[in-house]
Amino acid sequence: MNQTLTCIALPAPDDLRRGIIPVRDAAPTLPARFMDTLPPADCLFAPPALGKIIGAAAYEAAPALNAADMGSWHGLSLKVLPPADLARWVGDASFAPPGGESRDSLLRRAGAWLAALPATPARMLVLAEATTIRALAIAALGGDGAMMARLDIAPLTRTVLTRHATWRLATSGAPWP
């Protein structure tokens, strides 16, 4: 059976737009009628924190789709982070903020979730933070954590993965209505 996994990158949290690493499990503000514009799907997956916004019965909570755990950096401005640590975070996929997870870890988490999806239903939908969508796309391509810095997935874009025998990247970062 052929499957389609349409991934919608959620809007960036307000803090992130101001250069502040969002608090853990921060829920974004969704545009008006956002849920009405989603493509049809047999199953909707999203991080557990999104249930407060979209309604607990409307989706399947998937903790693997949570945003990257930034550990003790949650809630801090990028300006107050140690410059050497910030440089390592940007340049080294294995570096994790204190108490957080690395891009390598995020990729493993997202990739394991993607690999474990059942062969049915045919049409699935994911709502998640843009970096998590990026990790899903890279996992489908068989890439590594270093690729996380070389692929752009902007908020409010659509990325589509298809599975025939294996997952493939069909569309990446297409504008979302």
N, C-alpha and C positions, 0 to 999 in steps of 0.2 A: 504494500500500500504506500502511496506517496503521501507525504505530510508537508504541511506548511506551518512554520512558526513565525508569525508576524510579531515583531518586537517594537513597541512604541517607547521611545526614550521620554521619560517624564520631564516636566519643566525643572530647571535648576532651582533648588531652594533659594529663598531670598538672601540668606546669609552668604551663600557661595558667590552670588553676584556682587556682594560687597567685600569679597576677599576673606571671608571667615569660613572656616571648615564647619559645616553644619553639625549640630548636636546629633548624637546617635539616633537613628530611626526617625529623622526629621521627615515629615510628610510635606510634599510640595503643595503649592496652591495650583489647582487645576483650572485651566481656562473654562469659561462658561460653555456649557453643553459638550464638554470634552468626551464624556462617556457616550453621548449620542453619536459621535463621529467615528467611533471605533469600527473596524471592519467586522463582519460576522465571523464568529468562531464557535467551536463546539466546547472549548474550555479556555478559561481566562486564568492566568497565573500572575501573581504580584507579590511583592514583599508583604509580610504581615502588617506592618504599620500603615499600609495603604487602605486596609479594611475600614479604618475610621472615616475615610473619605468616600469610598465607593460602596460601602455596605458589605458586611461580613458574608452575606449569602451570595453575593455576585461573583465571587472568585474563589480560587484555591490558593491559600496562603503558601508561599514557597520561601522559607528562610534563606535558601541558597541565592535568591534574587535580591537580597539586601545590598545596600550600597557598601562600599569598602569600609571596613572597620578602621577608623583612624586613631583608635586608642586614646591616649591622653591629649591628642591634638584636637579632638572634637570641641567645638565652641571657640577655638582660638583663631585670631587673625593670622594670616600668612606673615604679616610684618613682625610678629613676635617670636616666630619659630627660629631656632638656631640656623643661621645661613648654611652651615655645613650639612646639617641634617636635611634641610629643604633641598639642597643640591643632590644629596644621595637619593632622596625620595623621587626626585625627578629623573635622575640618571641611572638608577640601579633597581631593576625589577625585583630583586630579592630583599631590598631594604623595607623594613616595616617601621612605622611610627611607634614610639614606645607604647606597648600594650595593644598594638593594632596588627593589621595584616598587610603583607606585601602585595604587589601586583601579581607576583607568581601565585600567591595563595588565593587571591580573588579569582584568577584564571582557573586554578584547580577546582575551586568550589563551583564555579559556574559550569565548567566543563563536565564535572561529575554529574551535575543536575541534568545537563543537556543529554549526556550519554544514557542516563537512567530513564528518560521519557519513554513511555510505552509506545508501541507501534500504532495505536489508535488514541484519540480521534484524528481525523484528517486535517482539521483546521484548528490551530491553537494560537492563542494570543498571550503575549507577555507585556506587562507594564512594569518598567523598572528604570532606575537611574541610568544615565547615558554610559557611565563607565562599566556598569554591569552588562549592558547591551554590547558594549565593545568586547568585553570578555567572552560573551556567548559567540560573537562573530569570529573571534580569534580561535576559540576552541573548535568551532566548526571547520576552520581552515587548518587545524593541527598546529597552530603557532605556539609561541612561548610568551612569557611575560614581557620580554623586551619589545614585542610587537605592540603592546598596549600604548607605547609612546609614539607609534607610527601609524595609527589609525584614528581618524576623527569620527566620532558619532556625537552630533550636537543634540541638545535637548529639543524635544518636540520634532523628532524625525522618526522615520520608519526604516527598520532593517528587517529583511525577510530571509529566513533560512528555510531550505527545503531538505527533505530526507527521502531518498530512494533507497539505496543501500547504506549510505553514510550521509551525514549532514553536509550541506553545501551552502555557501553564501550566495544568495540570488540578488539581493539589493542591499545597499549599505548607505545609511544616512540620508535617505530621500526625504524631501520636505513633507511635513505632515499638515493636513488642512488646518 
